Amino acid sequence: MSKDQPASVQPARREFLRKSLTLIPVATLASSGMGSAVLADTAPAKPTEPASPTPARAYQPTFFTAEEWAFVSAAVAVLIPTDALGAGAAEAGVPEFIDRQLNTRYGSGGLWYMQGPFRPDAPSELGYQLKLNPQEIYRLGIAETDAWCQAQWGRGFAQLDAARQQQTLEALDSGQAAFTAVPAATFFNMLWLNTREGFFSDPLHGGNQGLAGWKLVGFPGARADFMDWVERDERYPFPPVSISGERG
């Protein structure tokens, strides 16, 4: 977060998301059909009067505990906030996306090579070097973040005001928060990556409800054909369509 743009300028985070979508690995977005076409949108949309964001649909988490769910809901709302450009990650159902994703083979590490030797101090170009799978990273990371917040301010993360939540996430991102069970930056990087994935995935995976992410970047979604617009340096003029046929 702090590496991407000044923490004090929340609208800049929206512009960052719109212009740097390629930071999300293409493989993670394959099921939504997202690709290089989205990069053709470099011109911002004409300003319109934004509608009030619709809350995310009711959902009962199956992986997260109630305390963990409160943490994730609060954290993603800080990472991608609701503002004049539209709904944020919480309203777009990103917590649901993350909860559902952690109940897949991805969450249990079934898609990763999880055999030793594990060398946490190895250069990053050698890939992931911890013995923890994503489920464990979230469980340990949330517990350690809440403990760090309790030590700093006497409250868990979800009970803090927005400014201190922002400060906490910056401490995780920079490694200023010293954890013992999992590196703070590793947990933050996974949370931030999964938040972006959920915000830009097809709604059938739980996130991007109301097609909020696609409308932000001008992505056409699962339309049958938009290749004649790929090379144009202008915004795609038609609303996005999800795999299920939902229109933005």
MARVEXDO-167022 format. One record per residue (C-alpha): z, y, x. Coordinates in steps of 0.25 Angstrom, whole numbers, plus 5000, padded with zeros to 4 digits. Each point is the difference from the previous one (the first is absolute). Example, Ala and Ser with C-alpha at 12.3 -4.5 7.8 and 13.67 -1.06 7.14 Angstrom:
% MARVEXDO-167022
503149825049/499850145006/
//
This chain:
% MARVEXDO-167022
500050005000/500450105010/498949965009/499050034989/500350144996/501150104999/501249954992/500250134993/498650014994/499949904989/498650044995/499549975014/500449854998/499049994989/498950065008/500349915011/499949884990/498750054995/499450015014/500649895007/499849884991/499549915011/501449995006/500149894990/499449875005/498849974993/500449854998/501250044992/499150084990/498949904999/500449954986/499950144995/498650025005/500450125009/499150035012/499350115008/499450064987/501350084998/499850075013/498850074994/501050094992/500450125010/499950114989/501250024992/499950004985/500050124992/501450044996/500449964986/501250024992/500849875003/500549914989/501549965000/500149875008/500349884991/501149915005/499749875005/500049884990/501349924998/500249895011/501149915003/500049975015/500049855004/500250025015/500950125002/501450014995/500450124992/500550085012/498749965008/499150044988/500850144999/499750025015/498549975000/499850084987/500750125007/499349985014/498649994994/500250134992/500350075013/498849945008/499050044989/500650104990/499650054987/499450145001/498950094995/498949905004/500649894991/500949884999/500849955012/500249865005/501249974991/499250044987/498849925005/500849875000/500149985015/501449945000/499449894990/498949985010/500949985012/501049914992/498849914995/499450005014/501349955006/499949884991/498749955006/499749935013/499950145007/501550024997/500449875005/499250015013/499149894995/498850085004/500550035014/500249925013/501549995000/500249905012/500750055013/500150045010/500450144995/500050125009/500450124993/499850095012/498649965002/498950104999/499650044986/498549955002/500549865001/500450004986/501249974991/501149945009/501249984991/500549884993/500250074987/499149994988/499850124991/501049954990/501050005011/499650135006/500250074986/501349934997/500650035014/499350145001/500650054986/501449955003/500050075014/499450134994/501150004989/501049975011/499550115009/500050104988/501449964996/500450035015/499350144999/500450054986/500849904993/498949954991/498949904999/498650055001/499750004985/501250094997/499550115010/499350134997/498550015003/500250075013/501049905006/499149894996/498850075007/500950015012/500449865000/498649954999/499750095012/501149945008/499449864997/498650045004/500550065013/501049895004/501150104999/500749914991/500649885008/499949874993/500549865005/499349904991/498650065000/499450125007/500050124991/498650045003/499549864997/500650014986/499550144998/498649975004/499949884990/500650084989/499050115002/498849915002/500449924987/500250134993/498650055003/499449864997/500750004986/499550144997/498649975003/499949864995/499349954987/501050024989/500049854997/501049985012/501050094994/499850135007/499050124998/500450004986/499150104992/499149995012/500850125006/499649965015/498549994997/500050134992/500650075012/499049965010/498849994990/499849855002/499149944989/500749875000/499449874994/498750074995/498849915001/499150095009/500350145006/499349985013/499150124998/501250085001/500549945013/499350095010/500250134992/500950115005/500650024986/501049954990/499649884991/499950064986/500449884992/501449954997/500549875007/500049874993/500949885004/499749855000/500549994986/499250114995/501050114999/499550145002/500650115007/
//
